[in-house]
Amino acid sequence: MNNKELIIDTINHRHNDIVPYQLDLTDDMEKILIKELGPDFLKTVDNCFALERNEEFEIIDETHKKDMFGAVWLLDQDGDFGVVENQMLPEPKIGDYKFPEPDEKKIREKCEHLISEENKNRFKMYIVGFSLYERAWSLRGVENILMDMVMYPAFVEELFDHIVEYNKAVSKIVMEYPVDAIFFGDDWGQQKGLIMGPDYWRQFIKPALKKMYSFVKENGRNVCQHSCGDIYDVFGDVIDLGLDIYNTFQPEIYDVAKVKKEYGNNLSFYGGVSTQHVLPFGKPEEVKEATKRMIDIMGENGGYICAPTHSMPADIPVDNVLAFLDVVQNQ
């Protein structure tokens, strides 16, 4: 059984003796591993997913980059993307703002890599990051878009409709290729509960997700959704919408055994080994114990891909990366 077949079994909740795994890394962590362990080290990591990201950035200078939607990101601190400095939508209206067209040439290049010989045995996912709420706040501002949900709901719906149409246009190109899933990235959770609360999530985000998920599922592909934080209140909702895989599943937030019992037959979970606690701060033996625990609980009857809860950042000791790999590679 190859890795793609293993993921398909996992999504369909068929038991296997081996739980699939993924070593997700930030660029900085990848550079550290190559420096410490040699340029061929990553070839020994048999990841189950092949991933390509839709995001493209124009580098402005050493501390600034611009995304495809015109948002300028300040990069003067550690982190994934930085902080948005400008505001493309200063008022709660679309006005003269023009939404971008998908970069078809680059999308096709990334899809060609996904289906290349090196990835033939992997489950192929195309990542559409900042896929809804995050795209909205990157254009409008975090505080503003949350207030808009209360004060200007028609504007929020219109903005989300534009974002959904962009995502569908990207997905339409991707689905010309034998790619297995679309991965939507969009953080809704905080350490306790949803940022906007379940009522506003259901009012604004759920209808938009229904359009995106339905488009993907009607084309015979799987849907993966990323959201950091606590989204427990809406697990039932995303299952009803047809979600196949949820990432990132943070053990410091969820009662792992409870979530497995309640939702493990209807949803597959991807993540679970904490980049907030055990990976950066634990000893290698503690990393091994935490990884084994997640596999034992979440891997029962399929439905689990063992991975760090987020792409591993550079503050994780190399020995802890190796401890994680020791467990997942020697099941």
LUMZASE-548610 format. One record per atom (N, C-alpha, C): x negated, z, y negated; atom name. Coordinates in steps of 0.02 Angstrom, whole numbers. Each point is the difference from the previous one (the first is absolute). Layout:
% residues N
       px       pz       py    a
        X        Z        Y   CA
...
This chain:
% residues 331
       px       pz       py    a
      -42        0       60    N
       42        0      -60   CA
      -44        0      -62    C
       12      -48      -46    N
      -39       -1      -61   CA
       33       43      -54    C
      -32        5      -58    N
       24       45      -52   CA
       68      -20      -27    C
       11      -65       -7    N
       66      -22      -24   CA
       55       21       48    C
      -12      -11       64    N
       50       20       50   CA
       11       75        1    C
      -53       37      -12    N
        5       73       -3   CA
       44       22      -58    C
       -9      -32      -59    N
       41       17      -58   CA
       73      -19       13    C
       12      -57       30    N
       68      -21       14   CA
       34       50       47    C
      -36       22       51    N
       27       52       44   CA
       15       64      -39    C
      -46       17      -45    N
        8       61      -40   CA
       63       -4      -43    C
       10      -56      -34    N
       59      -10      -43   CA
       64        4       42    C
       -4      -24       61    N
       59        0       44   CA
        6       65       40    C
      -43       49      -15    N
        3       67       30   CA
       -7       -2       75    C
      -46      -43       21    N
      -19       -1       71   CA
      -63       42        9    C
       -1       41       51    N
      -57       44       11   CA
      -61      -38       25    C
      -58       16      -29    N
      -64      -23       26   CA
      -47       60        4    C
      -48       -4       43    N
      -49       55        5   CA
      -46        2      -60    C
       -4      -56      -37    N
      -43       -4      -59   CA
       43       -6      -62    C
      -14       41      -49    N
       33       -4      -66   CA
      -42      -46      -44    C
       29      -50      -32    N
      -39      -44      -44   CA
      -28       37      -60    C
      -54      -26      -28    N
      -30       33      -57   CA
      -22      -50      -53    C
      -11       27      -60    N
      -24      -40      -56   CA
      -46       44      -42    C
      -60      -25      -14    N
      -46       35      -45   CA
        6      -33      -69    C
       43       28      -42    N
        9      -27      -68   CA
      -52       32      -45    C
      -35      -42      -38    N
      -55       23      -43   CA
        7      -26      -71    C
      -19       40      -49    N
       -8      -26      -67   CA
      -65      -41       -2    C
       -8      -41      -51    N
      -61      -40       -6   CA
      -61       45       -4    C
        5       55      -37    N
      -57       45       -8   CA
      -20       32       66    C
       51       20       41    N
      -15       31       64   CA
      -31      -51       47    C
       24      -61       -3    N
      -28      -53       43   CA
      -74      -11      -16    C
      -17        1      -64    N
      -70       -9      -20   CA
      -43       58       26    C
       26       60       -2    N
      -37       58       24   CA
      -13       -6       75    C
       51      -20       38    N
       -8       -6       72   CA
      -51      -54       18    C
        2      -55      -35    N
      -48      -54       12   CA
      -71       24      -16    C
       -7       37      -54    N
      -66       25      -20   CA
      -26       51       51    C
       44       45       22    N
      -21       54       44   CA
       -7      -21       73    C
       43      -46       22    N
        4      -15       71   CA
      -20      -72       17    C
      -14      -40      -51    N
      -24      -68       12   CA
       54      -52      -10    C
      -20      -61      -15    N
       47      -54      -16   CA
       46      -20       56    C
      -19       15       63    N
       41      -20       57   CA
       48       55       23    C
       -1       58      -33    N
       41       55       23   CA
       74      -17        3    C
       26      -32      -53    N
       72      -12       -3   CA
       23      -49       54    C
      -46      -38       29    N
       19      -45       54   CA
       18       39       63    C
      -21       63        3    N
       17       42       58   CA
       68       32       -6    C
       32       -8      -58    N
       66       30      -12   CA
       53      -52       18    C
       36       13       52    N
       49      -48       26   CA
       69       14      -29    C
        7      -13      -65    N
       64       13      -34   CA
       56      -41       30    C
       60       29        1    N
       57      -35       28   CA
       34      -46      -51    C
       -8       15      -64    N
       30      -41      -52   CA
      -52      -45      -32    C
       20      -60      -17    N
      -36      -42      -47   CA
       41        0      -64    C
      -32       14      -57    N
       35       11      -63   CA
      -28      -43      -55    C
       44      -27      -41    N
      -20      -34      -62   CA
       46       24      -56    C
      -29        9      -59    N
       38       25      -58   CA
       17      -57      -47    C
       59        4      -29    N
       22      -52      -48   CA
      -31       10      -69    C
      -18       62      -18    N
      -24       14      -68   CA
      -63      -39      -17    C
       -1      -25      -61    N
      -60      -31      -28   CA
      -10       27      -70    C
      -63       10      -19    N
      -16       27      -66   CA
      -51      -43      -35    C
        8       -5      -65    N
      -49      -32      -43   CA
      -44       54      -31    C
      -64       -1       13    N
      -46       49      -29   CA
      -10      -15      -74    C
       15       50      -41    N
       -9       -8      -73   CA
      -69       24      -21    C
      -18       60       21    N
      -66       27      -12   CA
      -13       54       53    C
      -51       41       -9    N
      -19       49       51   CA
       54       52       14    C
       43       12      -48    N
       50       52        9   CA
       73      -25       -5    C
       10      -65       -3    N
       68      -26       -6   CA
       11      -61       45    C
       60       -3       27    N
       21      -60       37   CA
       74      -13      -14    C
       20      -63        7    N
       70      -19      -13   CA
       31      -25       64    C
       61       23       14    N
       34      -23       61   CA
       41      -63      -14    C
       33      -25       52    N
       36      -64       -4   CA
       59        3      -47    C
       25       61      -14    N
       58        8      -43   CA
      -19       14      -72    C
      -66        3      -14    N
      -24       11      -68   CA
      -18       71      -18    C
       11       47       46    N
      -19       70      -13   CA
      -75        8        2    C
      -28       35      -50    N
      -72       12       -5   CA
      -13       71       25    C
      -45        5       49    N
      -15       63       33   CA
      -68       26      -22    C
       -1       63      -21    N
      -62       35      -19   CA
      -31       31       62    C
      -64      -15       12    N
      -33       21       62   CA
      -57       49      -14    C
       12       50      -42    N
      -53       47      -17   CA
        1       62       42    C
       39        0       55    N
        2       57       46   CA
        8      -25       71    C
      -14       43       48    N
        9      -19       70   CA
       73       -9       16    C
       15      -46       44    N
       69      -10       20   CA
       11      -71       22    C
       61      -15       22    N
       15      -65       27   CA
        2      -54      -54    C
       39       12      -53    N
       13      -52      -48   CA
      -20       18      -71    C
        1       62      -18    N
      -13       20      -69   CA
       64       18      -36    C
       -2       -5      -66    N
       57       19      -43   CA
       18      -59      -44    C
       65      -15       -5    N
       22      -56      -42   CA
       -8       18      -73    C
      -33      -44      -38    N
      -12       13      -71   CA
       51      -34      -45    C
       26      -57       20    N
       47      -36      -43   CA
       71       10       26    C
       48      -30      -33    N
       70        6       21   CA
       33      -68      -10    C
       12      -35       55    N
       28      -67       -5   CA
       73        0      -22    C
       35       54       16    N
       71        7      -19   CA
        9       63      -42    C
      -16       -2      -64    N
        4       61      -41   CA
       72       23      -14    C
       48      -44       10    N
       71       17       -9   CA
       37      -13       66    C
       58       33       10    N
       38      -10       62   CA
       37      -66        0    C
      -38      -54       -3    N
       28      -67        5   CA
      -56      -48       21    C
       18      -54       33    N
      -49      -48       23   CA
      -28      -40      -58    C
       42      -17      -48    N
      -23      -36      -60   CA
      -35      -65       17    C
      -57      -10      -30    N
      -38      -62        9   CA
      -50        4       57    C
       -1       56       36    N
      -49        7       54   CA
       14      -51       56    C
      -52      -33       22    N
        4      -49       54   CA
      -32       27       63    C
       39        5       53    N
      -26       23       64   CA
      -45      -54       30    C
      -54       21       34    N
      -47      -50       28   CA
       30      -37       59    C
      -28      -57       14    N
       14      -36       61   CA
      -52       21       53    C
       19        3       63    N
      -50       15       52   CA
      -57      -50       -2    C
      -61       25       12    N
      -59      -43        3   CA
       -2      -30       70    C
       33      -57        8    N
        8      -29       66   CA
      -67      -15       34    C
      -48      -25      -37    N
      -64      -17       29   CA
      -34       61       30    C
       -1       56      -37    N
      -33       60       26   CA
       39       31       58    C
       67       -3       -5    N
       40       27       55   CA
      -14      -38       64    C
       -5      -66       -5    N
      -13      -40       60   CA
      -70       13       27    C
      -49       10      -45    N
      -67       16       23   CA
        0       66       39    C
       36       49      -25    N
        3       65       34   CA
       36       -5       67    C
       53      -40        2    N
       36       -9       63   CA
      -43      -37       51    C
      -39      -47      -23    N
      -46      -36       46   CA
      -50       49       30    C
      -23       48      -40    N
      -45       50       27   CA
       35       45       50    C
       63       20      -16    N
       37       42       46   CA
        7      -32       69    C
       11      -65        1    N
       12      -33       65   CA
      -63      -31       29    C
      -58       17      -28    N
      -63      -28       23   CA
      -19       29       69    C
      -50      -29       30    N
      -22       19       67   CA
      -17       74        5    C
      -32       27      -52    N
      -21       70        3   CA
       59       48        3    C
       60      -23      -21    N
       59       43        0   CA
       52      -19       52    C
      -19      -43       46    N
       51      -28       45   CA
       34       53       43    C
      -35       54       15    N
       30       52       42   CA
       26       60      -39    C
        4       -7      -66    N
       24       55      -42   CA
       71      -14      -25    C
       35       53      -17    N
       66       -5      -31   CA
      -11      -13      -74    C
       27      -55      -26    N
      -18      -25      -66   CA
       52       21      -52    C
      -23       35      -52    N
       45       23      -53   CA
      -25      -24      -68    C
       45      -26      -40    N
      -15      -20      -69   CA
       28       53      -46    C
      -43       29      -42    N
       19       57      -42   CA
       21      -23      -69    C
       62       16      -18    N
       25      -10      -69   CA
        1       69      -32    C
      -52       17      -36    N
       -5       65      -31   CA
       38        3      -66    C
       11       61      -24    N
       38       10      -62   CA
       64      -42        3    C
       38       11       55    N
       52      -47       18   CA
       67       12      -34    C
        8       56      -37    N
       64       10      -33   CA
       -6       52      -56    C
       10       63       17    N
       -5       54      -50   CA
      -68        1      -34    C
      -53       -7       39    N
      -67        1      -29   CA
      -11      -60      -47    C
       26      -58       19    N
       -6      -58      -44   CA
       39       12      -64    C
       58       32        7    N
       41       14      -59   CA
      -36       47      -48    C
      -30       54       27    N
      -33       46      -47   CA
      -65      -28      -27    C
      -32      -45       37    N
      -61      -30      -27   CA
       16      -46      -60    C
       61      -25       -3    N
       21      -42      -56   CA
       32       41      -56    C
       34       52       18    N
       42       37      -48   CA
      -26       70      -17    C
      -42       29       45    N
      -23       68       -8   CA
       39       47       46    C
      -34       50       28    N
       31       45       49   CA
       58       38      -31    C
      -12       33      -56    N
       53       40      -31   CA
       59      -44      -20    C
      -16      -59      -28    N
       53      -44      -24   CA
       46      -24       56    C
      -30      -22       56    N
       43      -29       52   CA
       44       55       31    C
      -25       61        3    N
       43       54       26   CA
       56       16      -49    C
      -14        1      -65    N
       53       10      -49   CA
       49      -58       -1    C
      -27      -61       11    N
       44      -59        2   CA
       52        4       55    C
      -19       32       57    N
       48        7       54   CA
       61       40      -22    C
       -9       45      -47    N
       55       41      -25   CA
       35      -35      -58    C
      -40      -29      -46    N
       27      -24      -63   CA
       16      -75        0    C
      -37      -39       37    N
        8      -73       -2   CA
        1      -28       71    C
       49       20       40    N
        0      -22       71   CA
        5      -75        9    C
       35      -35      -44    N
        5      -73        6   CA
      -68      -33       -8    C
      -41       27      -46    N
      -67      -27       -9   CA
      -42       11       63    C
        4       59       30    N
      -39       14       60   CA
       20      -48       56    C
       64      -11        8    N
       23      -46       52   CA
      -26      -71      -13    C
        1      -21      -64    N
      -25      -67      -16   CA
      -74       -5       13    C
      -38       51      -20    N
      -72        0       11   CA
      -15       -2       75    C
       34       42       39    N
      -11        1       72   CA
       17      -67       32    C
       53      -33      -26    N
       18      -66       27   CA
      -57      -51      -10    C
      -32        1      -59    N
      -56      -45      -12   CA
      -58       15       47    C
      -14       64       11    N
      -55       19       45   CA
       15      -21       71    C
       62       10       21    N
       20      -20       68   CA
       -8      -75        9    C
       19      -39      -50    N
       -5      -73        6   CA
      -74      -21        6    C
      -44       33      -36    N
      -71      -15        7   CA
      -24       17       71    C
       19       58       25    N
      -21       20       67   CA
       27      -47       54    C
       62      -23       -8    N
       28      -47       47   CA
      -36      -68       -3    C
      -20      -20      -60    N
      -36      -63       -7   CA
      -68        4       35    C
      -34       57       -7    N
      -64       11       36   CA
       12       -2       75    C
       51       38       22    N
       13        6       72   CA
       19      -67       30    C
       36      -42      -38    N
       20      -65       25   CA
      -61      -43       18    C
      -52        3      -42    N
      -61      -37       14   CA
      -35       29       62    C
       -5       66        2    N
      -34       33       56   CA
       33      -17       66    C
       67       -3       -1    N
       36      -10       63   CA
       -1      -72       25    C
      -37      -43      -35    N
      -15      -66       28   CA
      -55        5       53    C
      -32       59        4    N
      -55       12       47   CA
       23       50       53    C
      -32        2       58    N
       18       48       52   CA
      -25       71      -15    C
       21       25      -57    N
      -15       69      -21   CA
       55       44       27    C
      -17       60       24    N
       47       41       37   CA
       44       45      -44    C
      -25       18      -59    N
       38       48      -40   CA
      -19       -7      -74    C
       48       18      -42    N
      -13       10      -71   CA
       -4       75      -11    C
      -52       22      -34    N
      -13       70      -15   CA
       13        9      -75    C
       53       39      -16    N
       16       13      -70   CA
      -29       68      -20    C
      -40        0      -53    N
      -29       62      -25   CA
       35       24      -62    C
       23       63        0    N
       38       26      -58   CA
        8       75        7    C
      -34       39      -41    N
        3       73        6   CA
       63       28      -33    C
       42       32       42    N
       61       33      -26   CA
       -6       76        1    C
      -46       27       41    N
        0       71       12   CA
      -52       38      -39    C
       12       63      -10    N
      -49       48      -25   CA
      -11       51       56    C
      -36       53      -14    N
      -15       47       54   CA
       62       32       30    C
       51        8      -41    N
       65       25       25   CA
       55      -45      -30    C
       29      -41       41    N
       57      -40      -21   CA
      -17      -65      -34    C
       52      -38      -15    N
       -6      -65      -33   CA
      -10        8      -75    C
      -41      -42      -29    N
      -14        3      -72   CA
       64       -7      -40    C
       42      -47       18    N
       62      -13      -36   CA
       61       34       31    C
      -11       36       55    N
       55       33       34   CA
       39      -49       44    C
       33       26       52    N
       35      -45       46   CA
       57      -39      -30    C
       35       28      -50    N
       58      -35      -29   CA
      -23      -63      -37    C
      -50        6      -42    N
      -24      -58      -37   CA
      -37      -49       47    C
      -33       27       51    N
      -31      -43       50   CA
       54      -44       32    C
       56       30       19    N
       53      -39       32   CA
       35      -46      -48    C
        3       18      -64    N
       32      -43      -49   CA
      -40      -62      -16    C
      -67        8       -6    N
      -41      -55      -24   CA
      -46      -30       54    C
      -34       42       37    N
      -51      -25       45   CA
       30      -26       65    C
       48       35       27    N
       28      -21       65   CA
       30      -70       -3    C
       41      -18      -50    N
       27      -68       -1   CA
      -54      -54       -5    C
      -54       15      -37    N
      -54      -48       -5   CA
      -37       -7       66    C
      -11       57       34    N
      -33       -3       66   CA
       42      -40       49    C
       66        9       -3    N
       44      -37       45   CA
      -12      -75       -6    C
       -7      -25      -62    N
      -12      -71      -11   CA
      -68      -21       29    C
      -51       41      -11    N
      -67      -18       24   CA
       -4        4       76    C
       24       56       28    N
       -4        9       72   CA
       41      -55       36    C
       60      -13      -26    N
       44      -50       32   CA
      -34      -68        1    C
      -32      -18      -55    N
      -34      -65       -3   CA
      -54       -5       53    C
      -39       53        8    N
      -54        1       50   CA
       29       -2       71    C
       50       42       12    N
       28        5       68   CA
       37      -64       20    C
       33      -32      -48    N
       35      -63       15   CA
      -49      -55       20    C
      -63        9      -20    N
      -52      -48       19   CA
      -40       23       61    C
       28       50       35    N
      -29       20       64   CA
      -64       40       -4    C
      -12       33      -56    N
      -61       40       -7   CA
       17       74       -6    C
      -51       41       11    N
        7       72       -8   CA
      -13       22      -72    C
       25       59      -15    N
       -9       29      -67   CA
      -37       66        6    C
      -53        7      -39    N
      -36       63       -7   CA
        6       24      -72    C
       13       63      -10    N
        7       28      -67   CA
      -50       57      -10    C
      -39       -5      -52    N
      -44       55      -20   CA
       32       40      -56    C
        0       65        7    N
       13       44      -56   CA
      -37       65       12    C
      -43       18      -46    N
      -29       67        2   CA
       54       51      -16    C
      -14       62       18    N
       44       55      -18   CA
       58       10       48    C
       46       43      -21    N
       55       25       41   CA
       62      -45      -10    C
       15      -42       50    N
       60      -41       -4   CA
       49       18       57    C
       -4       61       23    N
       41       23       57   CA
       74      -13      -12    C
       23        9      -62    N
       71       -6      -16   CA
       28      -70       13    C
      -45      -50        3    N
       26      -69        6   CA
      -25      -34       64    C
      -27       37       47    N
      -19      -31       64   CA
       60      -35       32    C
       57       34       -1    N
       59      -31       29   CA
       19      -65      -35    C
       -9       -1      -66    N
       17      -60      -39   CA
      -45      -59       19    C
      -65       11        3    N
      -45      -56       14   CA
        8      -24       73    C
       18       46       44    N
       14      -21       69   CA
       62      -45        0    C
       52       19      -37    N
       61      -41       -4   CA
      -15      -69      -29    C
      -50       -4      -45    N
      -18      -64      -31   CA
      -41      -44       47    C
      -24       29       55    N
      -37      -39       49   CA
      -75        8       -1    C
      -25       53      -34    N
      -72       12       -2   CA
      -28       11       70    C
      -58      -31       13    N
      -32        7       65   CA
      -56       52        0    C
      -42       -1      -52    N
      -59       44       -3   CA
       -2       35      -67    C
       -9       66        1    N
       -9       39      -61   CA
      -72       25       -4    C
      -30      -11      -56    N
      -67       24      -15   CA
        7       38      -68    C
      -23       63       -7    N
      -61       21       28   CA
        4       64       40    C
       55       36       -4    N
       15       57       44   CA
      -52       56       -6    C
        7       41      -51    N
      -48       53      -16   CA
       19       65       35    C
      -43       28       43    N
       17       60       38   CA
        6       62      -43    C
      -29        1      -60    N
        8       58      -43   CA
       68        2      -34    C
       37      -55        7    N
       67       -6      -31   CA
       54        8       52    C
       -8      -31       58    N
       53       -3       49   CA
      -11       49       58    C
       55       24       27    N
       -1       34       65   CA
       -4      -55       52    C
      -60      -11       26    N
      -14      -59       41   CA
       45       -3       61    C
        6       55       36    N
       40        0       61   CA
       74      -12      -16    C
       23       28      -55    N
       71       -8      -20   CA
       15      -73      -17    C
      -45      -31      -38    N
       11      -70      -19   CA
       -1      -44       63    C
      -46       13       45    N
       -3      -39       63   CA
       66        7       38    C
       25       60        5    N
       62       12       37   CA
       59      -34      -33    C
        4        3      -67    N
       58      -27      -35   CA
       -2      -76       -8    C
      -60      -27      -12    N
       -4      -71      -19   CA
      -47      -41       44    C
      -33       32       47    N
      -51      -34       39   CA
       25      -55       46    C
       65        0       15    N
       28      -53       42   CA
       21      -61      -40    C
        1        6      -65    N
       25      -54      -43   CA
      -51      -27      -50    C
      -57       33       -6    N
      -49      -19      -51   CA
      -70       13       29    C
      -46      -45      -15    N
      -69       10       19   CA
      -39       27      -60    C
      -46       46       13    N
      -37       33      -52   CA
      -74      -19        3    C
      -28      -14      -59    N
      -68      -26       -6   CA
      -37       44      -49    C
      -49       38       26    N
      -37       48      -42   CA
       -8       66       36    C
        7       55      -36    N
        4       65       32   CA
      -62       43       -1    C
      -60      -29      -10    N
      -62       40       -1   CA
      -20        7      -73    C
        2       61      -25    N
        3       14      -72   CA
      -64      -17      -38    C
        7      -45      -49    N
      -55      -12      -48   CA
        3       50      -57    C
       50       44        1    N
        6       52      -52   CA
      -35       64       21    C
       -1       14       65    N
      -29       63       23   CA
      -54       -9       53    C
       20      -16       62    N
      -47        7       55   CA
      -57      -51       -3    C
       13      -61      -19    N
      -54      -50       -1   CA
      -53       16      -53    C
       18       17      -62    N
      -53       15      -49   CA
      -30       70        8    C
       39       48       23    N
      -22       70       -3   CA
      -11       33       68    C
       25      -30       54    N
       -8       30       65   CA
      -67      -16       32    C
      -15       36       53    N
      -59      -14       41   CA
       19      -54       51    C
      -50      -34       28    N
       16      -53       49   CA
       46       23       57    C
      -11       60       25    N
       43       24       54   CA
       72       10      -23    C
        8       20      -64    N
       68        7      -27   CA
       33      -68       -8    C
      -38      -50      -19    N
       27      -68       -4   CA
       22      -23       68    C
      -41       12       51    N
       19      -19       68   CA
       64       34       23    C
        5       65      -15    N
       60       38       20   CA
       62      -27      -34    C
       -6      -13      -66    N
       58      -25      -38   CA
       21      -69       24    C
      -49      -43       16    N
       15      -68       25   CA
       34        3       68    C
      -27       42       44    N
       30        7       67   CA
       71       28       -5    C
       11       47      -45    N
       67       29       -8   CA
       50      -53      -21    C
      -19      -43      -48    N
       45      -52      -23   CA
       16      -49       56    C
      -50      -18       39    N
       10      -46       56   CA
       47       31       51    C
      -11       64       15    N
       40       34       51   CA
       74        5      -21    C
       12       16      -64    N
       69       10      -22   CA
       33      -66      -16    C
      -32      -40      -42    N
       32      -61      -26   CA
       -4      -58       49    C
      -49        1       47    N
       -9      -56       45   CA
       46       -1       60    C
       39       53        9    N
       44        2       58   CA
       52      -55       -3    C
        4      -40       52    N
       48      -56        4   CA
       -8      -50      -56    C
      -61      -12      -20    N
      -14      -51      -51   CA
       18       23      -70    C
        1      -48      -47    N
       21       14      -68   CA
      -52       33      -43    C
      -65       -8       17    N
      -52       31      -42   CA
      -63      -42        0    C
      -27      -11      -60    N
      -66      -31      -10   CA
      -43       53      -34    C
      -52       23       34    N
      -43       53      -26   CA
      -47      -28      -53    C
        0       32      -58    N
      -40      -24      -56   CA
       -7       56      -51    C
      -48       -7      -46    N
       -1       47      -57   CA
       63      -10      -41    C
       21       53      -36    N
       61       -4      -39   CA
       -6      -47      -59    C
      -59      -17      -18    N
      -13      -50      -53   CA
      -67      -31       15    C
      -16      -55      -32    N
      -67      -28        9   CA
      -51       54      -15    C
      -47       10       46    N
      -48       55       -8   CA
      -42       -9      -63    C
        2       50      -46    N
      -42       -4      -59   CA
      -71       23       13    C
      -42       -5      -50    N
      -71       12        8   CA
      -18       74        6    C
       48       45       -8    N
      -16       72        6   CA
        3       25       72    C
       13      -45       48    N
        4       21       70   CA
      -69       -6       32    C
      -25       53       31    N
      -65       -4       34   CA
       -1      -52       55    C
      -56      -34        7    N
       -6      -51       52   CA
       13       30       69    C
      -24       61       12    N
       11       32       65   CA
       74        8       15    C
       41        8      -51    N
       72        8       12   CA
       33      -67       15    C
      -26      -54      -28    N
       23      -66       18   CA
      -15      -13       74    C
      -61       18       20    N
      -20      -10       70   CA
       40       45       47    C
       19       60      -22    N
       40       45       41   CA
       69      -31       11    C
       30      -28      -51    N
       64      -34        6   CA
       -6      -58       51    C
      -51      -40       -9    N
       -9      -57       45   CA
      -13       22       72    C
      -36       55        8    N
      -15       24       68   CA
       65       14       39    C
       49       27      -35    N
       64       15       34   CA
       40      -64       13    C
        9      -41      -51    N
       44      -58        9   CA
      -29      -53       45    C
      -67       -3        3    N
      -32      -50       43   CA
      -11       23       71    C
       13       62       14    N
      -13       27       68   CA
       61       36       27    C
       57      -31       -9    N
       62       29       28   CA
        3      -11       76    C
